[in-house]
Amino acid sequence: MTPERVSVYVHIPFCAKRCAYCDFNTYAWRGAIVRDTLEAIRLSIERTEEADVVVPTIFFGGGTPSFPAPELIVRILETIRERFQVLPDAEISIEVNPGSADRARYALFRQAGFNRLSMGVQSFDDRLLVALGRVHTANEAFRSYDAARQAGFGNINLDLMFALPDHSLRQWQHTLRTAVSLQPEHISCYALTVEPNTPFFRLNQRGLLNLPDEDTDLKMYLYTIRALTRAGYEHYEISNFARRGHRCQHNMVYWRNEQYLGFGPGAVSYRRGVRWKAIRNPRRFVQAVHSGAPLVQEEERLDATASLGETLMLMLRLRDGVDVKAVEQRYGVNLPQRYAHQLNRLRRLRLLEVTRDRWRITTKGLPVANSVCAEFLA
Ligand code: SF4
């Protein structure tokens, strides 16, 4: 039997400092616990019972994988290669923060086999970077980007954010223009969302966060699409833009609701219809690895209906939309029949374009894409 294709995600839950808007599972810790956690992640990969797969993509995310000692990160990648059959042309990405990566670090990552960088730039406006609690300046982002190119990275993503506190359309246009002038292969643009349990949430509750109104938010998003497509980027997912041949293959796995294994504190895995999540707290994760206790904190078995709903919801995020025949084959259902009600409604509202082969969110539907996608959840 041909082994299944399963992607690998590694969660490095540490950052130099927590940003004011961040609700990811990450900690501004230093010292032995960082080293111990990375070694525990490595051991959990070495001991996994899920290694009977071929791996088309690997993604080191976080947190800030470029923050801890790079040789420990490289060691984890080596262990993945020892334990799994990683495809020779696998996309191997690492998230980096311009404040914690220099040329030597990039060179080490490149040499180890990482072939894609995702750089958390967020903005080229120093005042906004301070407001966000980022540890780097715009100049540091330029230097870091150049260093990554010099180290041989030919596939770089820049992460940018809009709809920030006191953010004007002009400032956003400047950030986008600057990003385009650097000619990265990929650009991700997300609107800020204020998440509970973050400093931004508390500020917002006290009325101290001056967020752009919905109208400006929408203008920023529509401008993004216009500007980036004009600059030669393909708008291939609601928030993602790529040069030809540079879509993020790892994220495509998520958007097609395909299988992946996650390693590290709080990492999520999805295989054979089961989704599970590892222990979130790094100290508890390390203890569990050393005592041989189960690393799973939550587990959810998705029945066919729930899985189908999620697949549609995720695929609709892609500008290619839902490949009707492929999904029908995967789930053995007649899609137009099963979703007749939703299709009629969304088509009437001109939010969804429906043909025999594809369902695609229309340009009108893009600003409300999350609600359109949610219609298909079980
Ligand atoms: S660098 Fe990224 S993961 Fe770390 S605190 Fe900031 S937003 Fe969160």
Residues whose N, C-alpha, C, O or C-beta is under 5 A from the ligand:
A	BS01	SF4	C15 K17 R18 C19 C22 F24 T26 G62 G63 T64
